[in-house]
């Protein structure tokens, strides 16, 4: 695999202004929300995605990556407008196709920090196949899924997570199909970091995104993000100020106390599946984290190293010429 990096993809907002993310960042200066903001978000007033964007800014400020090393990519949908609002490399792609592009960027550029964004439709419907294969390969990137239980951009159509009975433009008498369980789907697909949060719980959401970004492997955070226009009140049952129940997963501290026996072991996949099967609204926090499984990035780097060893570090051109010479 060649070590040459492709030309960077620039944020749509940065491209429009004629300035790259690199030019807008001061060398050595701490990364700030001001430097990260590319454009004014155009979501509907009250949309949960505003809070997700705010948390993402906070995470990048805490991590303080070099701004030119950040990539944000997305598909199509309300939540997939993220790259327009983050001053970094990246951009939008076709509906459901963010992960193949993000995976390619990650595999070709190990020094980049790659983030992909999407909604329940983009991730679990048209992009479901890509989600499964990116997860099983354990590509080193973070995927943020803003789940609102409805196709909001197309004005209230049934999504893969819409509950049975929900009336939409595509199910006038109410949805009849069994909705996807996002946590079980992610666990079964092989993601090595799986977490869940809520757009009304900014501190918790920031913590989950931060831990996902630090994870070496394919990390996914599902965030319940209410669509106030087409599914108002969808997540009230998990909002304490609206009478709901907010249950946070207590992780094992391994402190030897009796209380620790009842806490969740994030390395236990079976326990994670049990948490994922809880009745709605379920629990929030880290369901599963596997730090031992090698990433696709590391595996491919190993293959490339072995290939260079066999060819005595010959150049790509020399290897190609030798290949053609064998056929003569």
C-alpha positions, -999 to +999 in steps of 0.1 A: +000+000+000+014+033-010+021+058+018+013+088-003-017+107+009-044+117-015-054+154-019-074+165+011-111+169+009-122+203+020-152+213+040-180+226+017-181+258+038-144+263+036-144+257-001-170+283-006-150+309+012-118+300-007-100+291+026-090+256+036-092+243+072-055+244+073-053+281+065-080+289+091-061+272+120-032+289+136-002+266+140+002+255+176-028+273+189-054+253+209-084+242+188-115+263+196-151+262+187-146+294+167-120+278+146-141+246+142-173+264+131-177+265+094-213+277+088-245+284+107-266+251+112-298+251+093-317+225+113-353+232+125-354+251+158-353+227+186-338+198+167-316+175+188-288+177+163-278+211+175-268+196+209-249+168+191-229+194+171-222+213+203-209+182+220-187+173+190-171+208+191-164+202+228-148+168+221-125+182+194-115+210+218-106+185+244-087+162+220-070+192+204-061+174+172-043+193+145-072+208+126-058+196+093-059+160+106-097+160+113-121+145+087-159+146+089-179+127+064-216+120+060-243+106+037-277+122+031-302+134+057-307+161+083-279+148+106-257+142+076-253+180+071-226+178+098-196+184+074-211+217+064-210+230+099-175+217+109-144+234+096-124+204+087-116+182+058-145+160+046-178+164+029-211+147+021-216+116-001-245+097-015-273+084+008-259+056+030-224+057+015-205+076+041-188+046+057-170+032+026-155+067+019-146+072+055-131+038+057-110+044+026-097+077+041-088+060+074-071+031+057-051+053+034-042+079+060-033+065+094-025+100+107-060+113+102-089+113+128-120+102+108-156+108+119-187+098+100-222+110+107-257+098+098-292+091+109-312+060+115-321+057+078-287+065+065-271+040+089-296+011+093-315+012+060-297+021+028-264+021+045-270-010+066-248-032+044-218-008+047-223-005+085-221-043+089-189-046+069-171-016+083-179-030+118-167-065+111-135-052+096-129-030+126-118+000+106-103+028+128-130+055+127-159+069+147-195+067+135-222+089+151-258+079+144-284+105+153-316+084+156-349+102+155-372+072+145-383+090+114-371+102+079-373+139+087-356+153+056-383+137+034-410+150+057-422+121+079-416+087+063-412+054+082-375+047+091-359+014+102-363+024+139-399+037+137-420+019+164-449-002+154-481+019+151-463+051+142-483+069+114-463+083+086-467+093+049-455+058+040-476+040+067-508+059+069-525+035+093-493+030+113-460+011+109-463-027+109-427-038+105-405-048+134-381-019+141-343-025+142-327-027+176-296-004+170-275-018+199-281-054+190-274-047+154-241-030+162-230-056+186-238-084+162-220-067+133-187-066+152-182-030+163-155-029+190-170+002+208-207+006+211-224+033+232-257+051+235-266+086+246-293+113+243-292+148+228-308+162+260-279+149+281-250+170+268-224+161+294-231+124+290-232+127+252-198+145+252-183+118+274-195+090+250-182+108+220-149+115+236-144+078+246-155+067+211-129+091+195-101+077+217-110+041+209-087+023+185-111+006+161-146+010+148-165+030+174-202+038+172-224+061+193-262+060+188-277+093+200-315+097+204-320+131+187-356+143+186-372+155+154-394+182+167-412+187+134-422+152+125-419+131+157-422+154+186-420+137+220-406+105+206-381+102+235-400+118+264-400+085+282-362+089+287-362+126+296-365+131+334-379+166+332-408+152+311-414+124+336-392+099+318-365+075+331-328+082+325-309+050+333-271+052+330-250+021+328-228+016+359-195+002+347-174-022+367-147-004+387-129-036+397-125-022+432-133-054+450-165-041+466-197-062+468-215-035+448-191-040+419-206-075+412-238-059+399-220-034+377-217-039+339-185-053+324-180-035+291-157-063+278-185-089+282-203-092+249-231-114+263-238-088+290-239-061+264-265-081+244-286-084+276-285-046+281-294-041+244-325-062+250-339-041+278-374-028+274-377+008+260-362+033+268-334+010+279-300+021+293-275+047+282-237+045+283-210+022+270-224-012+262-193-029+248-156-021+243-130-045+229-095-032+230-078-064+220-091-070+185-067-057+158-080-030+135-082-033+097-056-005+096-031-026+116-038-058+096-033-040+063-001-023+075+012-057+085+005-071+050+022-041+034+053-046+056+055-083+047+052-074+010+080-048+013+102-074+030+096-100+003+105-075-024+135-061-005+118-027-003+116-023-041+097+006-054+061+002-066+073+007-102+100-020-099+074-045-085+051-037-114+078-041-140+089-074-124+053-087-125+050-079-162+084-095-169+072-128-155+046-131-182+069-128-211 
